[in-house]
């Protein structure tokens, strides 16, 4: 490692980094604007000036831009030289000539990189008295505010949006001092990572519009480390909350990125950033409800033999209680239904309450089988689940049946970076450092091969070298033939072979020649044979290369892989539950406890209805009113991710703990606490119920899970328990500048009420405690003296862009290795309709906004979620008396849905693409894959409510 001298101090630095990055890594404060640790250098702002000396005798040195300067062993530099300070001051003064003096009303104020750099440069007096340049702002959609007058022309926005994220509708327009960063015409920014402009922009040009609706300053937000609940990638987030203006109910106000080196790095997708509003939505449940004749009625009913709520006179907490005698309890069957969007702790608590035999996963048979396959595949020693940086380093990527931009968006962003690896290799051969971003991007040459085989590919088509759009059955056939091609190393000539076989050989050669190939697939095609095919392919490549193959498998929902650990070897799914209820003579009363799940999204409507009709009582614990709530006798308000502590397991098998940002309003509490309360009020307890009754903290459940399941033993070591202290103090959720804590409740009482105590984490719901992220990863408020913006994250990294000090959060679960041949079931053939039936095969397609259950309830997303539609190839449509844009009825054996016809040339012939989970089409999802008939919409459909 080179040794350099900066202002008389010697430092060892990374020779592959530029001087600016090296200075920041060793903790020096050097101003900058255009440089970004993930996007490299372009030398646009001239703000990072330093002095470089030829040798120790040189007294004057020369002015250099540190972001454009490679470090040299023995180099002598100065940050604090008067010439460098004067130059930096003149640059910031020039940048500020047109910048408005609107810090008090700018939403970036208090966390503004421009403010920090202005102070750091010493520019505190304005001499310019001329007229400032002004611009007209644009409407950029429901997510982003636009205030171009604050722009300092650092070019970060277009570099991220166009170069890094692959967007095309944000440009730098104009010239000189009239450069305008916007769209050709007003409209929503189309790229699914546009929200990162809020954090990438060093000023207030782009701000969070959803945050504007309930804005407070950064220092008035209460934060805690959390995990995004909108897919299974497991991105780390820092939600911010503050009580509402009436001083009563807490409000989740925004989501920002929390750096995690192995998962999300510096960036989040727009669904993860803006999907949080469901927490504050009108469908939120915050009271215990009783349902009679489909009307929701607040209730504290206490009818005999019913689960009911009871107020504990000691602390006023609402308790769920089973008021039955021991004899009656033996004559009542209680069935539990889990959920892949609930934490492991909540699922485990329900499983312990009802017993393993009476606990069902909350998935249909197909979805559970898919997840069991993934769980088995990932245990094979020839397969490695790659981190995001490992995905970005792949030199060939094969995507099979997974539209990752819509199902695992952060992985799609990583694949986009992988496409540049050939370009980066060429730059290294030419001795061009990779941080010289503009120079590297000018190099010509083909991108690294990205190959897609599946139904629909969104966003990545511009970098995909080879695409094959087919039905899942033909995708499996292609993948199996590709596996045989690699296994047999067939090097014969391509003459007299079909075009398909030539394509197979071409892809096989790419994968064989790649040093670091990557395969991506998952559950989205809902086809078990797809998973079997990619697993066999990965194993064959591993056998050839004598090293594990990177295989990234998307599991769908946030805790899908965690849920399957509890039921991995069983067949306890919703289809099995229906069969059990149907075949078992109902001689005793049956209660069905549904945990944070909507059965109408898992089963076709007749099947869900039949389950509800075969039980005597339905008890729902959930955060949102769903169709299942209409069938519930009792509804108990459950905490969301931001209001609770628990564990999710992501696609890679990484168990991560999330922490409560604030206490939920009303009677909201974690589902496991409702279940413990039920046991607490039982007059007689079995040994198992006594164990449940002993749980007082979230970590008690985590420890119990670790003892019960060897695979989940890491949960005991995930994080400190509630008794942990640093220098005798808890970790503060509020900043040291948190204001108005007393005044916010002044209309209720003059004296300050004590903060709520957290029973689960060593964290305080106040400003008292540890604030230093270097001392604990529990601190999510990233702040350092002189660095109020999110740029301060470098102060808490081992090196710029590297792991956070203290190591990464989360631990991989420990699954015993076994060959995948033990669990490669075949899905069997679909029951094909007769040729005269005129039916089409339904294939699942996904949308970033519309396919995920929770974010669909977010207000800002509601205006951009599509109405019901299907995609169909024009040639397929020619067989029907239908036209594009027309409404059509989709008739299955169970129900009928109405949707608009839209053209798509990539949908295979004889198939239609059906948006999975789209509002208005949710109940169609469980029937995919399957067949349906298309009929012209001739009469208005009567809704269930009507």
ABEGO torsion letter per residue (X at the ends): XBBBBBGGBBBBBBAABBAAAAAAAAGBBBBBAABBAAAEBAGAAGAABBBBBABAABAAEBBBBAAABBBBBGBBBBAABAAAAAAAAAAAAAAAAABBBAAAABAABGABAAAAAAAAAGBABBABABBBBBBBBBBAEAABBBBAAABAGAGAAAAAAAAAAGBAABBBBEBEAABBBBBABBEBBABAAAAAAAAABABAABBBAAAAABBBBAAABBBBBBBBAABAAGBBBBBBBBBBAAGABBBBABBBBBBBAABAEABBBAAAAAAAAAAABAABBABBBBBBGGBBBBBABABBGBBBBBBBAAAGBBBBBBBBBAAAAAABBBBBBBBAABBAAAAAAAAAAAEAAABBAGBBAAAAAAAAAAAAAAABAABBBBBAAAAAABABBBBBGBBAAAABAAAAAAAAAAAAAAAAAAAAAAGBBAABAAAAAABBEBBBBBBBBEABBBGAAAABABBBBBBAAAAAAAAAAAAAAAAAGBABBABGBBAAAAAAAAAAAAAAABABBBBBBEAAAGBAAAAAAAAAAAAAAAAAAGBBBBBBBBAGBAAAAAAAAAAAABABBAAAAAAAAAABBBABBBBBBBBGBBAAAABBAAAAAAAAAABABBBBBBABBBAAAAABABBBBBBBAAABBBBBBBAAGBBBBBBBABBBBEABBBAAAAAAAAAAABABBBAAAAAAAABABAAAAAAAAAAABAAAAAAAAABBBAABBBGGBBBBABBAABBGAAAAAAAABABBBBBBBBAABBBBBBABEBABAAABAABABBBBBGBABAAAAAAABABBGBBBBGEBBEBBBBBBBBBAAABBBBAEBBBBBBAAAGBBBBBBBBBABGABAAAAABAAAAAABBBBBBBBBAAAAAABBBBBGBBBBBBBAABBBBBBBBBBAABBBGBBBBBBGBBGAAAAAAAOBBBBBBBBBABBBBBAAX
